[in-house]
Amino acid sequence: MRFTVSSTALGNRLSALARVINSKNSLPILGDFLFEVIDGRLHLTASDSEVMMKTNLELNDNDGNGRFCVGNHDLLEAVKGISEQPITFEVDQTQNIARISYLNGMFSLPVENADEFPQPQQIGDEATIINIPTPVLNDNITRTLFATAQDELRPVMNGIYFDLTPDHLAIVASDGHKLVRNKILNISSDQPASFILPKKPATLLKGVLGKQGGDVVIRFDDRNAEVIYEEGVLTCRLIEGRYPNYNSVIPQSNPNQLTVDRQGLLAALRRVQPFSNDSSNLIRFHVENGTLQLDAEDYDFSKTATEHMSCDYNGMPMSIGFKGSSFIEILSNFECEQVLIQLADPSRAGLVLPSEQPENQDVLMLMMPMLLND
């Protein structure tokens, strides 16, 4: 079998697929890329047994169909080092070797039988289907990933929860201390359905979706999901279990509202945070008379820091503690100029919202407070 393909196009696709492959695999074949030439297109696949990603690209030339597997590391490193030019694969499956030639040289690699490569997980006939614009899905994954947990005792918290209701699609993540809830108001279903997308496939999707147009089609059943996007398909096993009732922890009445410049607050927190206690990372927010005061202290090392900034505030004077690093993460995942911080009292969760919501969306982030040592 012989075929010719663009070195740059192949390198880009292999780089994306390589993120699927684990450094250590239970089966040696899982360290390979699967190559399939079908009717003038090259189909590439990578898998770790639970996540499988497929993509394809057009060939410059080929002499027929065929399939084989080749180790990911050596091939990827070699192709990445070749400038844009056609590269030709000549695969001898009787000797199990592939010879790859380009303008200034050639190299050869062993190939393996493609029949040993795992098959994708099958989605049931009763699958639920969601169509979502690519930029919207990409933005929502980016906005929620940081809030997922790494909890062996509660694996349901380690992924992104997609909750399809008769009113909207909610995309949620929480680690128990912070929570992100995105409502997409123009996607709904009369038949409620939900699934928990693990962190790894979510991260892979974030890397390949970009800002390209078109829609992403998500098909899922009780165990598996299939995500069809412009350049390929990702299938994965879902996290099984019941996601907590996230709406129950979101306070319905936080009457004290603070409006502040997002970038200004983010910069101030980054300056003050290094002076907080390493273990607690506590930063005190005191708001009164149009001024927000940030305080950090670590008496063990005789470190303190204070910073003031102007804000709009309609409420009672209040001091409340938040974990500085988590608040920085929350502010970093907004794109608006100003944020609204809604507070009830120092013992209840604070809400952070963008000053302007994205079109057809309702974005909310929640931070649990920390006890102040007054």
C-alpha positions in Angstrom: 0.0 0.0 0.0 1.3 3.4 -0.9 -0.1 6.9 -0.2 1.1 10.5 -0.1 0.0 13.2 2.4 0.9 16.7 3.5 3.5 16.6 6.3 2.0 19.7 8.1 -1.6 18.4 8.0 -0.5 14.9 9.2 1.7 16.4 11.9 -1.2 18.6 13.2 -3.6 15.7 13.3 -1.2 13.3 15.0 -0.3 15.9 17.6 -4.0 16.2 18.6 -4.4 12.4 18.7 -1.3 11.8 20.7 -2.9 13.5 23.7 -5.3 10.5 23.9 -2.5 8.0 24.3 -1.2 7.2 27.8 2.4 6.9 28.6 1.8 3.4 30.0 -0.8 1.1 28.5 -2.3 -2.2 29.5 -2.1 -3.3 25.8 0.9 -2.5 23.6 -1.4 -1.7 20.7 -2.8 1.3 22.6 0.5 3.0 22.1 -0.1 3.0 18.4 -1.9 5.2 15.9 -4.4 3.3 13.6 -4.0 4.3 10.0 -6.9 3.5 7.6 -6.9 4.6 3.9 -10.5 4.6 2.6 -11.5 6.0 -0.8 -8.8 8.7 -1.0 -8.9 9.8 2.6 -6.6 8.9 5.5 -8.5 8.1 8.7 -6.4 8.3 11.9 -7.4 6.9 15.3 -6.0 6.9 18.8 -7.4 5.2 22.0 -6.6 4.5 25.6 -9.4 1.9 25.8 -11.9 4.4 27.4 -11.5 7.3 25.1 -11.1 7.1 21.3 -10.5 10.0 19.0 -10.8 9.7 15.2 -9.9 12.3 12.5 -9.4 12.2 8.8 -7.7 14.2 6.0 -7.4 14.1 2.3 -4.6 12.3 0.6 -2.6 13.8 -2.3 -2.3 10.4 -3.9 -2.9 6.7 -3.0 -3.0 3.3 -4.7 -5.8 1.6 -2.8 -7.3 1.0 0.6 -5.7 -0.6 3.6 -5.1 -0.3 7.3 -2.2 -0.7 9.8 -1.0 0.4 13.2 2.3 2.3 14.0 3.9 3.4 17.2 3.0 7.0 18.1 6.2 8.5 19.6 8.8 7.9 16.9 6.4 8.7 14.0 5.1 11.9 15.7 8.6 13.2 16.5 9.8 12.5 12.9 6.8 14.1 11.2 6.9 17.2 13.4 10.4 17.9 12.3 9.6 17.9 8.5 8.8 21.2 6.9 5.6 21.5 4.7 6.0 19.0 1.8 4.4 15.8 0.6 5.5 12.7 2.4 5.0 9.2 1.0 4.2 6.0 3.0 5.0 2.7 1.5 3.6 -0.1 3.7 4.7 -3.7 3.3 2.4 -5.7 5.4 4.0 -9.0 4.6 7.3 -7.8 6.2 5.4 -5.5 8.7 7.3 -2.4 7.9 6.5 1.2 6.7 9.0 3.2 4.7 8.3 7.0 4.9 10.1 9.2 2.3 10.2 12.9 2.0 12.3 15.5 0.0 15.6 15.1 1.8 15.4 11.6 3.3 13.5 8.6 4.5 12.9 6.5 7.6 11.2 3.2 8.3 9.1 1.9 11.2 7.6 -1.4 12.1 3.8 -1.7 11.7 1.3 -4.0 13.4 -1.9 -5.7 12.5 -4.8 -3.3 12.6 -7.2 -6.0 13.6 -5.8 -5.9 17.1 -6.7 -2.3 17.6 -9.8 -1.9 19.9 -13.2 -1.2 18.5 -15.1 2.0 19.5 -17.8 1.8 22.2 -21.2 1.3 20.7 -23.9 3.9 21.5 -27.4 2.4 22.1 -30.3 2.9 19.7 -32.1 4.9 22.4 -29.4 7.5 22.5 -30.2 11.1 23.3 -28.9 13.7 20.8 -27.8 17.3 21.5 -26.8 19.8 18.8 -24.7 22.6 20.1 -22.7 25.3 18.2 -19.0 24.6 18.3 -17.9 28.0 19.9 -20.6 27.6 22.6 -19.5 24.1 23.6 -15.8 25.2 23.5 -16.5 28.2 25.7 -18.5 26.2 28.2 -15.9 23.4 28.5 -13.2 26.0 29.0 -15.3 27.9 31.6 -16.1 24.8 33.7 -13.0 22.5 33.5 -11.1 24.3 36.3 -14.0 23.7 38.7 -13.9 19.9 38.4 -12.6 17.8 41.3 -10.0 15.2 41.7 -11.8 13.1 44.2 -11.4 9.3 44.4 -14.3 8.9 46.9 -16.8 10.9 44.7 -15.9 10.2 41.1 -19.0 11.9 39.9 -17.4 15.2 40.9 -14.4 14.6 38.6 -16.2 15.5 35.3 -18.5 18.0 33.7 -22.2 17.4 34.1 -24.5 18.0 31.1 -28.1 18.4 32.4 -30.7 18.6 29.6 -34.1 19.8 30.8 -37.3 21.1 29.3 -36.1 24.7 29.9 -32.4 24.6 29.0 -29.1 22.7 28.9 -27.1 23.2 32.0 -23.3 22.5 31.9 -22.0 22.2 35.5 -18.8 21.5 37.4 -18.0 21.6 41.1 -15.3 20.4 43.5 -17.4 21.2 46.6 -15.8 24.5 47.2 -16.5 26.3 44.0 -19.2 25.7 41.3 -19.8 26.8 37.8 -23.2 26.6 36.2 -23.8 27.5 32.6 -27.3 27.6 31.2 -27.7 27.5 27.4 -31.2 28.8 27.1 -31.9 27.9 23.4 -31.2 24.1 23.9 -33.8 22.0 25.7 -35.7 18.8 25.5 -39.1 17.6 26.6 -37.4 14.4 27.7 -34.9 15.2 30.5 -31.5 13.5 30.2 -28.0 13.9 31.6 -24.5 12.6 31.5 -21.1 13.2 33.2 -18.2 13.8 30.8 -14.8 12.8 32.3 -12.1 15.4 32.5 -9.8 13.8 29.9 -12.2 13.8 27.0 -13.4 17.3 28.0 -9.7 18.5 27.9 -9.2 16.8 24.5 -12.3 18.5 23.1 -11.1 21.9 24.4 -7.9 21.3 22.4 -9.5 20.5 19.1 -12.8 22.5 18.9 -11.3 26.0 18.8 -13.5 28.7 17.4 -14.5 26.9 14.2 -18.1 27.3 13.1 -20.8 24.7 12.6 -22.5 22.5 15.2 -21.2 19.7 17.4 -23.5 16.6 17.7 -23.4 14.8 21.0 -25.0 11.3 21.2 -25.1 9.6 24.5 -26.7 6.7 26.4 -26.2 5.4 30.0 -22.6 4.4 29.5 -21.0 6.1 26.5 -21.0 9.3 24.5 -20.0 10.2 21.0 -19.1 13.7 20.1 -19.0 14.5 16.3 -17.2 17.7 15.4 -16.0 19.2 12.2 -12.6 17.4 12.0 -13.5 14.1 13.7 -15.3 12.0 16.3 -14.5 11.4 20.0 -16.1 8.5 21.8 -15.7 7.9 25.5 -17.0 6.0 28.5 -19.0 8.2 30.9 -18.7 8.6 34.6 -21.5 6.5 36.2 -23.5 7.7 39.2 -25.9 10.5 40.3 -24.6 14.0 40.2 -25.5 16.1 43.3 -28.4 18.5 43.2 -26.3 21.6 42.2 -29.3 24.0 42.3 -29.8 23.3 46.0 -26.5 24.9 46.9 -27.1 28.1 44.9 -28.5 30.8 47.1 -31.7 32.4 45.7 -31.3 35.7 47.6 -28.0 37.5 47.9 -29.1 41.1 48.4 -25.7 42.7 48.8 -24.3 43.3 45.3 -20.8 44.5 44.4 -19.8 45.6 40.9 -16.1 45.8 40.2 -13.6 45.9 37.4 -12.7 42.2 36.7 -9.1 42.8 35.5 -8.5 45.3 38.3 -9.7 42.8 41.0 -7.8 40.0 39.3 -4.5 42.0 39.4 -5.1 43.0 43.0 -5.7 39.4 44.1 -2.5 38.3 42.4 -0.5 40.9 44.3 -2.1 40.2 47.6 -2.3 36.4 47.4 1.5 35.7 48.0 1.1 37.2 51.5 -1.6 34.8 52.6 -1.1 31.7 54.6 0.2 28.8 52.4 -2.2 26.2 53.8 -5.4 28.3 53.9 -4.8 30.8 51.1 -7.4 33.0 52.9 -8.1 36.5 51.6 -10.4 38.8 53.5 -12.8 40.8 51.4 -14.2 43.9 53.2 -16.6 46.1 51.3 -18.1 49.4 52.6 -18.9 52.8 51.1 -17.8 52.1 47.6 -14.5 50.6 48.6 -13.3 47.0 48.4 -10.4 46.2 50.7 -8.4 43.0 50.3 -6.3 41.7 53.2 -3.9 38.8 53.4 -1.8 37.7 56.3 0.6 35.0 57.4 1.6 35.7 60.9 3.9 32.6 61.0 6.2 34.5 58.6 5.3 38.0 59.6 3.7 38.8 56.2 0.7 41.0 55.6 -0.7 42.8 52.6 -3.6 45.2 52.1 -5.0 46.7 48.9 -8.0 49.0 48.2 -10.0 49.5 45.0 -13.2 51.4 44.2 -16.4 49.6 43.4 -20.2 50.0 43.3 -21.8 48.5 46.3 -25.4 48.5 47.6 -25.5 46.7 50.9 -24.5 46.5 54.5 -20.8 46.7 55.4 -19.4 43.2 55.3 -16.2 41.2 55.7 -16.1 37.7 54.1 -13.2 35.3 53.5 -12.5 33.5 50.2 -9.7 31.2 49.0 -7.5 33.5 46.9 -6.4 31.0 44.3 -9.9 29.8 43.7 -11.2 33.4 43.3 -8.4 34.1 40.8 -9.4 31.0 38.8 -13.0 32.2 38.7 -12.1 35.7 37.5 -9.7 34.3 34.9 -12.5 32.3 33.3 -14.7 35.3 32.6 -14.2 37.5 29.6 -16.3 40.5 30.6 -15.0 43.9 31.8 -16.9 43.9 35.1 -18.2 41.2 37.4 -21.1 41.2 39.9 -20.4 39.7 43.3 -23.6 38.9 45.2 -23.3 38.3 48.9 -25.8 37.5 51.7 -23.6 37.2 54.9 -20.1 35.9 55.8 -21.4 32.3 56.3 -23.2 31.9 53.0 -21.8 31.3 49.4 -21.0 34.2 47.2 -22.1 34.4 43.6 -20.0 35.8 40.8 -21.7 36.7 37.5 -20.6 38.5 34.4 -21.8 42.1 34.0 -23.1 41.1 30.5 -24.3 37.5 29.9 -23.3 35.7 26.6 -26.1 35.5 24.1 -28.7 32.9 25.0 -26.7 31.9 28.1 -26.8 32.4 31.8 -23.4 32.0 33.5 -23.0 31.8 37.3 -20.0 30.9 39.5 -20.2 30.2 43.2 -17.6 30.4 45.9 -18.0 28.9 49.4 -16.7 31.3 52.1 -13.9 30.6 54.6 -14.0 31.3 58.3 -12.4 34.6 59.3 -10.3 34.6 62.4 -11.6 37.9 63.9 
